[in-house]
Structure formats: structure tokens, C-alpha cells
Amino acid sequence: MSNRFMDGDAAAEMLERRWFAAFKAASSARAECEALIEAMTAAEAAWADARERLAKLESLRDALGEELAELDGLPQSTPHLSRRELCSAA
């Protein structure tokens, strides 16, 4: 009978070890998921900021392009400043 209890104890110990290993693996996977969601949140915020900057810069570019188009269509009102000098000032 001694062997039977020892076999039962060994099986219980093995089951307990497997439970702890699974618990540790699940904890590690949970930490990885939490780190990834934080990275995704940060990336989404950075993406939104970049899109906002892009929209502002495109708007500025378009407005400046319109001003340049107007300058090209107007007679030169200030003879001492050429279009090249106006463009190089930027």
C-alpha cells in the first residue's frame, strides 16, 4: 500500500507543478497583452497627432500655394522684390 500512496502523491505533485507552470505562463501572457495594449494606445495617440499635424501643414501648403498663384497673376507692384527673392525668404 505504501507504493500506492507514493504514486498518488507523485501524481498530485506533478499536477500541482503543472498548475503552477500554467499559472506562471498565463501571468506572463497577461503582462504581454497589457504591454501591447499600452503600446497600441500610444501608437494610436501618436498617429492621431501626426494626422492633425499633417492636416495643418497641408492647409498651410495650400494657402501658400494660392498666395504664390496670386503673385504669379499680379503685376510686380514692388520692383525691388522679385518673386525669386520672395520665395527664398522662406
C-alpha positions as CSV (number, residue, x, y, z in Angstrom):
1,M,0.0,0.0,0.0
2,S,2.9,2.3,0.6
3,N,3.6,2.4,-3.2
4,R,0.0,3.3,-4.0
5,F,0.1,6.4,-1.7
6,M,3.5,7.3,-3.1
7,D,2.2,7.1,-6.7
8,G,-0.8,9.2,-5.7
9,D,1.4,11.8,-4.0
10,A,3.7,11.9,-7.1
11,A,0.7,12.4,-9.4
12,A,-0.7,15.1,-7.1
13,E,2.7,16.8,-7.0
14,M,3.0,16.6,-10.8
15,L,-0.5,18.1,-11.2
16,E,0.4,20.9,-8.8
17,R,3.6,21.6,-10.7
18,R,1.7,21.7,-14.0
19,W,-0.9,24.1,-12.4
20,F,1.8,26.5,-11.2
21,A,3.5,26.3,-14.6
22,A,0.2,27.1,-16.4
23,F,-0.4,29.9,-13.8
24,K,3.0,31.4,-14.5
25,A,2.6,31.2,-18.3
26,A,-0.9,32.8,-18.1
27,S,0.5,35.6,-15.9
28,S,3.3,36.2,-18.4
29,A,0.8,36.2,-21.3
30,R,-1.4,38.7,-19.4
31,A,1.6,41.0,-18.8
32,E,2.5,40.8,-22.5
33,C,-1.1,41.7,-23.5
34,E,-1.1,44.6,-21.2
35,A,2.2,45.9,-22.6
36,L,0.9,45.5,-26.1
37,I,-2.3,47.4,-25.4
38,E,-0.3,50.2,-23.9
39,A,1.9,50.3,-27.0
40,M,-1.2,50.3,-29.2
41,T,-2.7,53.1,-27.3
42,A,0.4,55.2,-27.5
43,A,0.7,54.4,-31.2
44,E,-2.9,55.4,-31.9
45,A,-2.3,58.7,-30.0
46,A,0.9,59.4,-32.0
47,W,-1.0,58.6,-35.2
48,A,-3.8,61.0,-34.3
49,D,-1.3,63.8,-33.5
50,A,0.6,63.1,-36.8
51,R,-2.6,63.2,-38.8
52,E,-3.6,66.5,-37.1
53,R,-0.1,68.0,-37.9
54,L,-0.4,66.7,-41.5
55,A,-3.8,68.4,-42.0
56,K,-2.5,71.7,-40.6
57,L,0.6,71.5,-42.8
58,E,-1.4,70.6,-45.9
59,S,-3.7,73.5,-45.2
60,L,-0.8,75.9,-44.8
61,R,0.8,74.5,-48.0
62,D,-2.4,75.0,-49.9
63,A,-2.8,78.6,-48.6
64,L,0.8,79.4,-49.5
65,G,0.3,77.9,-52.9
66,E,-2.7,80.1,-53.5
67,E,-0.7,83.1,-52.5
68,L,2.0,82.1,-54.9
69,A,-0.5,81.7,-57.7
70,E,-1.9,85.2,-56.9
71,L,1.6,86.6,-57.1
72,D,2.2,85.0,-60.4
73,G,-1.0,86.5,-61.7
74,L,-0.4,90.1,-60.4
75,P,1.9,92.6,-62.0
76,Q,5.0,93.3,-59.9
77,S,3.9,96.0,-57.5
78,T,7.3,96.2,-55.7
79,P,10.0,96.4,-58.2
80,H,12.8,95.9,-55.7
81,L,11.5,92.5,-54.7
82,S,11.3,89.8,-57.3
83,R,9.3,86.6,-57.0
84,R,12.6,84.7,-56.5
85,E,13.5,86.8,-53.5
86,L,10.1,86.4,-52.0
87,C,10.3,82.6,-52.4
88,S,13.9,82.4,-51.0
89,A,12.9,84.3,-47.8
90,A,11.1,81.1,-46.6
